[in-house]
Amino acid sequence: MTDLVLRDIDPILAERIRRVAAARGWSVDETLLRLLEQGLFASEQEVRGGFENVEVVALSDAIAALKMLPAGKGF
């Protein structure tokens, strides 16, 4: 597994991580991995809006195609 080094972590954030670790009975390393995974999953869901890869690509292609159309005359 790849090692990651976190530098200059805010002391309050570090304490919050330690509290989660203690509450869950996890090591700090395990806690960091789980929090990173959960945060990454949440961010991916936010970006994708719950769509699957094929849907994301199709939607992106459709938006790009629409952007290339000339502006309409309006109403």
PAVEX-744142 format. One record per atom (N, C-alpha, C, O): chain; residue number from 0; z, x, y. Coordinates in Angstrom, 2 decimals, decimal comma. Each point is the difference from the previous one (the first is absolute). Example, Ala and Ser with C-alpha at 12.3 -4.5 7.8 and 13.67 -1.06 7.14 Angstrom:
// residues 2
REC:kette:nr:c3:c1:c2
REC:A:0:7,80:13,19:-5,69
REC:A:0:0,00:-0,89:1,19
REC:A:0:0,00:0,90:1,20
REC:A:0:0,66:1,04:-0,02
REC:A:1:-1,38:-1,39:1,07
REC:A:1:0,06:0,82:1,19
REC:A:1:0,73:-0,77:1,09
REC:A:1:0,17:0,51:1,11
// end
This chain:
// residues 75
REC:kette:nr:c3:c1:c2
REC:A:0:0,00:0,84:-1,17
REC:A:0:0,00:-0,84:1,17
REC:A:0:0,00:0,89:1,24
REC:A:0:0,61:1,07:0,00
REC:A:1:-1,28:-1,49:1,03
REC:A:1:-0,08:0,73:1,24
REC:A:1:1,32:-0,10:0,77
REC:A:1:0,61:-1,07:0,04
REC:A:2:-0,19:2,17:0,55
REC:A:2:1,19:0,00:0,83
REC:A:2:-0,39:-0,31:1,44
REC:A:2:-1,01:0,48:0,50
REC:A:3:1,82:-1,29:0,14
REC:A:3:-0,18:-0,30:1,42
REC:A:3:1,25:0,45:0,73
REC:A:3:1,11:-0,17:-0,51
REC:A:4:-1,28:0,73:1,67
REC:A:4:1,14:0,44:0,81
REC:A:4:0,00:-0,82:1,28
REC:A:4:-1,00:-0,08:0,70
REC:A:5:2,13:-0,52:-0,41
REC:A:5:0,16:-0,76:1,23
REC:A:5:0,88:0,82:0,94
REC:A:5:1,11:0,40:-0,36
REC:A:6:-1,60:-0,16:1,55
REC:A:6:0,75:0,79:0,98
REC:A:6:0,36:-0,86:1,19
REC:A:6:-0,67:-0,99:0,31
REC:A:7:1,73:1,39:0,34
REC:A:7:0,41:-0,64:1,26
REC:A:7:0,19:-1,50:-0,14
REC:A:7:-0,42:-0,77:0,87
REC:A:8:1,06:0,36:-1,95
REC:A:8:0,26:-1,42:-0,21
REC:A:8:1,14:-0,43:0,91
REC:A:8:1,02:0,69:0,10
REC:A:9:-1,19:-1,80:0,54
REC:A:9:1,05:-0,55:0,84
REC:A:9:1,27:-0,20:-0,83
REC:A:9:-0,07:-0,57:-1,09
REC:A:10:1,21:1,01:1,58
REC:A:10:1,24:-0,13:-0,77
REC:A:10:0,34:-1,44:-0,39
REC:A:10:0,57:-0,24:-1,06
REC:A:11:-0,91:-0,69:1,92
REC:A:11:0,27:-1,40:-0,31
REC:A:11:-0,87:-0,46:-1,17
REC:A:11:0,48:-0,71:-0,89
REC:A:12:-1,74:1,12:0,88
REC:A:12:-0,89:-0,34:-1,11
REC:A:12:0,50:0,63:-1,30
REC:A:12:0,00:-0,65:-1,05
REC:A:13:0,41:1,91:1,13
REC:A:13:0,52:0,68:-1,19
REC:A:13:1,23:-0,72:-0,55
REC:A:13:0,15:-0,14:-1,21
REC:A:14:0,71:-0,32:2,09
REC:A:14:1,20:-0,73:-0,43
REC:A:14:-0,37:-1,33:-0,63
REC:A:14:0,60:-0,41:-0,99
REC:A:15:-1,58:-0,26:1,54
REC:A:15:-0,45:-1,27:-0,58
REC:A:15:-0,53:0,22:-1,41
REC:A:15:0,25:-0,80:-0,90
REC:A:16:-1,00:1,89:0,71
REC:A:16:-0,53:0,33:-1,33
REC:A:16:1,14:0,27:-0,97
REC:A:16:-0,02:-0,46:-1,14
REC:A:17:1,02:1,22:1,60
REC:A:17:1,16:0,28:-0,86
REC:A:17:0,75:-1,28:-0,37
REC:A:17:0,47:-0,14:-1,13
REC:A:18:-0,36:-0,79:2,07
REC:A:18:0,69:-1,27:-0,29
REC:A:18:-0,77:-0,83:-1,03
REC:A:18:0,61:-0,61:-0,88
REC:A:19:-1,92:0,59:0,99
REC:A:19:-0,80:-0,72:-1,01
REC:A:19:0,19:0,65:-1,36
REC:A:19:0,16:-0,68:-1,01
REC:A:20:-0,19:2,01:0,98
REC:A:20:0,18:0,72:-1,26
REC:A:20:1,35:-0,34:-0,63
REC:A:20:0,08:-0,27:-1,20
REC:A:21:0,97:0,29:2,01
REC:A:21:1,34:-0,30:-0,52
REC:A:21:0,09:-1,44:-0,48
REC:A:21:0,59:-0,27:-1,05
REC:A:22:-1,15:-0,64:1,80
REC:A:22:0,06:-1,42:-0,36
REC:A:22:-0,74:-0,30:-1,29
REC:A:22:0,41:-0,86:-0,78
REC:A:23:-1,51:1,57:0,55
REC:A:23:-0,82:-0,23:-1,19
REC:A:23:0,39:0,88:-1,18
REC:A:23:-0,42:-0,23:-1,13
REC:A:24:1,23:1,25:1,40
REC:A:24:0,36:0,92:-1,07
REC:A:24:-1,12:0,96:-0,35
REC:A:24:-0,08:0,49:-1,13
REC:A:25:-0,79:-0,23:2,10
REC:A:25:-1,12:0,90:-0,19
REC:A:25:0,29:1,34:0,66
REC:A:25:0,85:0,09:0,88
REC:A:26:-1,55:0,94:-1,32
REC:A:26:0,06:1,27:0,71
REC:A:26:-0,77:-0,16:1,31
REC:A:26:-0,79:-0,93:0,16
REC:A:27:1,03:1,85:0,77
REC:A:27:-0,74:-0,05:1,26
REC:A:27:-1,49:0,18:-0,26
REC:A:27:-0,82:-0,66:0,63
REC:A:28:0,46:1,57:-1,56
REC:A:28:-1,42:0,20:-0,33
REC:A:28:-0,64:-1,28:-0,53
REC:A:28:-1,10:-0,37:0,43
REC:A:29:1,78:-0,29:-1,36
REC:A:29:-0,53:-1,26:-0,57
REC:A:29:-0,11:-1,06:1,09
REC:A:29:-0,97:-0,75:0,05
REC:A:30:1,98:0,70:0,81
REC:A:30:-0,01:-0,98:1,08
REC:A:30:-1,19:0,23:0,93
REC:A:30:-0,69:-0,95:0,36
REC:A:31:0,46:2,19:0,01
REC:A:31:-1,14:0,31:0,87
REC:A:31:-1,32:-0,40:-0,64
REC:A:31:-0,87:-0,56:0,66
REC:A:32:0,71:0,86:-1,95
REC:A:32:-1,23:-0,38:-0,69
REC:A:32:-0,19:-1,51:-0,02
REC:A:32:-1,09:-0,50:0,26
REC:A:33:2,17:-0,21:-0,58
REC:A:33:-0,11:-1,47:-0,06
REC:A:33:-0,27:-0,60:1,38
REC:A:33:-0,83:-0,90:0,13
REC:A:34:1,52:1,39:0,89
REC:A:34:-0,23:-0,51:1,35
REC:A:34:-1,41:0,31:0,49
REC:A:34:-0,64:-0,83:0,64
REC:A:35:0,16:2,02:-0,95
REC:A:35:-1,36:0,37:0,38
REC:A:35:-1,02:-0,89:-0,70
REC:A:35:-0,95:-0,47:0,62
REC:A:36:1,16:0,24:-1,91
REC:A:36:-0,91:-0,86:-0,75
REC:A:36:0,02:-1,42:0,54
REC:A:36:-1,06:-0,61:0,18
REC:A:37:2,24:0,07:0,08
REC:A:37:0,10:-1,36:0,53
REC:A:37:-0,64:-0,12:1,38
REC:A:37:-0,71:-0,96:0,29
REC:A:38:0,97:1,96:0,55
REC:A:38:-0,59:-0,02:1,34
REC:A:38:-1,51:0,13:-0,04
REC:A:38:-0,70:-0,66:0,77
REC:A:39:0,21:1,50:-1,66
REC:A:39:-1,44:0,17:-0,14
REC:A:39:-0,65:-1,28:-0,51
REC:A:39:-1,06:-0,40:0,47
REC:A:40:1,70:-0,23:-1,44
REC:A:40:-0,53:-1,25:-0,53
REC:A:40:-0,06:-1,06:1,10
REC:A:40:-1,00:-0,71:0,14
REC:A:41:2,07:0,61:0,65
REC:A:41:0,03:-0,98:1,09
REC:A:41:-1,09:0,28:1,02
REC:A:41:-0,65:-0,92:0,48
REC:A:42:0,44:2,20:-0,16
REC:A:42:-1,04:0,36:0,96
REC:A:42:-1,39:-0,30:-0,53
REC:A:42:-0,86:-0,48:0,73
REC:A:43:0,65:0,77:-2,01
REC:A:43:-1,30:-0,30:-0,62
REC:A:43:-0,26:-1,50:0,00
REC:A:43:-1,12:-0,44:0,29
REC:A:44:2,13:-0,34:-0,59
REC:A:44:-0,16:-1,45:-0,01
REC:A:44:-0,33:-0,51:1,40
REC:A:44:-0,82:-0,90:0,16
REC:A:45:1,47:1,48:0,84
REC:A:45:-0,24:-0,40:1,38
REC:A:45:-1,43:0,31:0,41
REC:A:45:-0,67:-0,81:0,64
REC:A:46:0,21:2,00:-1,02
REC:A:46:-1,36:0,43:0,36
REC:A:46:-1,03:-0,84:-0,73
REC:A:46:-1,00:-0,43:0,58
REC:A:47:1,24:0,20:-1,84
REC:A:47:-0,98:-0,71:-0,82
REC:A:47:0,12:-1,51:0,14
REC:A:47:-0,94:-0,73:-0,32
REC:A:48:2,06:0,25:0,78
REC:A:48:0,20:-1,44:0,12
REC:A:48:0,01:-0,68:-1,35
REC:A:48:-0,29:-1,20:-0,09
REC:A:49:0,62:1,93:-0,97
REC:A:49:0,07:-0,59:-1,33
REC:A:49:-1,33:-0,04:-0,74
REC:A:49:-0,06:-0,52:-1,11
REC:A:50:-1,01:1,04:1,70
REC:A:50:-1,30:-0,01:-0,65
REC:A:50:-0,10:1,12:-1,04
REC:A:50:0,70:1,01:0,10
REC:A:51:-1,55:-1,19:-1,07
REC:A:51:-0,30:1,05:-0,98
REC:A:51:-1,02:0,95:0,60
REC:A:51:-0,62:-0,32:1,01
REC:A:52:0,44:1,50:-1,62
REC:A:52:-0,92:1,02:0,51
REC:A:52:-1,40:-0,53:0,23
REC:A:52:-0,60:0,25:1,05
REC:A:53:0,07:-0,98:-2,01
REC:A:53:-1,37:-0,52:0,11
REC:A:53:-0,10:-0,94:1,20
REC:A:53:-0,99:0,01:0,73
REC:A:54:2,02:-0,82:-0,54
REC:A:54:-0,01:-0,94:1,12
REC:A:54:0,11:0,72:1,34
REC:A:54:-0,64:-0,39:0,97
REC:A:55:1,45:1,45:-0,92
REC:A:55:0,16:0,77:1,23
REC:A:55:-1,32:0,64:0,38
REC:A:55:-0,39:-0,03:1,17
REC:A:56:-0,31:0,60:-2,13
REC:A:56:-1,29:0,64:0,27
REC:A:56:-1,01:-1,05:0,48
REC:A:56:-0,72:0,24:0,97
REC:A:57:0,66:-1,37:-1,64
REC:A:57:-0,96:-1,05:0,37
REC:A:57:0,30:-0,53:1,41
REC:A:57:-0,92:-0,20:0,79
REC:A:58:2,18:-0,01:-0,49
REC:A:58:0,38:-0,49:1,32
REC:A:58:-0,32:1,04:1,07
REC:A:58:-0,51:-0,36:1,07
REC:A:59:0,79:1,62:-1,34
REC:A:59:-0,32:1,07:0,95
REC:A:59:-1,49:0,09:0,26
REC:A:59:-0,43:0,17:1,14
REC:A:60:-0,36:-0,29:-2,20
REC:A:60:-1,47:0,02:0,14
REC:A:60:-0,48:-1,18:0,83
REC:A:60:-0,88:0,15:0,85
REC:A:61:1,44:-1,31:-1,09
REC:A:61:-0,41:-1,20:0,74
REC:A:61:0,36:0,13:1,48
REC:A:61:-0,80:-0,37:0,86
REC:A:62:1,97:0,88:-0,57
REC:A:62:0,41:0,18:1,40
REC:A:62:-0,92:1,01:0,68
REC:A:62:-0,40:-0,21:1,15
REC:A:63:0,08:1,31:-1,83
REC:A:63:-0,90:1,00:0,56
REC:A:63:-1,37:-0,60:0,29
REC:A:63:-0,60:0,29:1,03
REC:A:64:0,11:-1,13:-1,94
REC:A:64:-1,32:-0,63:0,19
REC:A:64:0,04:-0,96:1,19
REC:A:64:-0,95:-0,05:0,78
REC:A:65:2,03:-0,70:-0,64
REC:A:65:0,13:-0,93:1,12
REC:A:65:0,05:0,73:1,34
REC:A:65:-0,54:-0,48:1,00
REC:A:66:1,17:1,63:-0,98
REC:A:66:0,09:0,79:1,23
REC:A:66:-1,37:0,51:0,45
REC:A:66:-0,20:0,28:1,18
REC:A:67:-0,74:-0,18:-2,11
REC:A:67:-1,33:0,51:0,34
REC:A:67:-0,91:-1,10:0,56
REC:A:67:-1,06:0,29:0,56
REC:A:68:1,46:-1,55:-0,70
REC:A:68:-0,82:-1,10:0,52
REC:A:68:0,05:-0,02:1,51
REC:A:68:1,02:0,36:0,60
REC:A:69:-2,12:-0,77:0,05
REC:A:69:0,01:-0,11:1,45
REC:A:69:0,94:-1,13:0,45
REC:A:69:0,22:-0,97:-0,72
REC:A:70:0,31:1,15:1,90
REC:A:70:0,91:-1,02:0,54
REC:A:70:-0,76:-1,31:0,20
REC:A:70:-1,17:0,00:0,38
REC:A:71:1,85:-1,10:-0,65
REC:A:71:-0,61:-1,31:0,21
REC:A:71:-0,02:-0,40:1,47
REC:A:71:0,57:0,69:0,85
REC:A:72:-1,24:-1,80:-0,57
REC:A:72:-0,13:-0,47:1,38
REC:A:72:1,24:-0,76:0,46
REC:A:72:0,15:-0,29:1,19
REC:A:73:0,71:-0,04:-2,09
REC:A:73:1,19:-0,75:0,38
REC:A:73:-0,26:-1,49:-0,05
REC:A:73:-1,05:-0,45:-0,47
REC:A:74:1,99:-0,29:0,95
REC:A:74:-0,11:-1,47:-0,03
REC:A:74:-0,17:-0,56:1,36
REC:A:74:-0,12:-1,22:0,16
// end
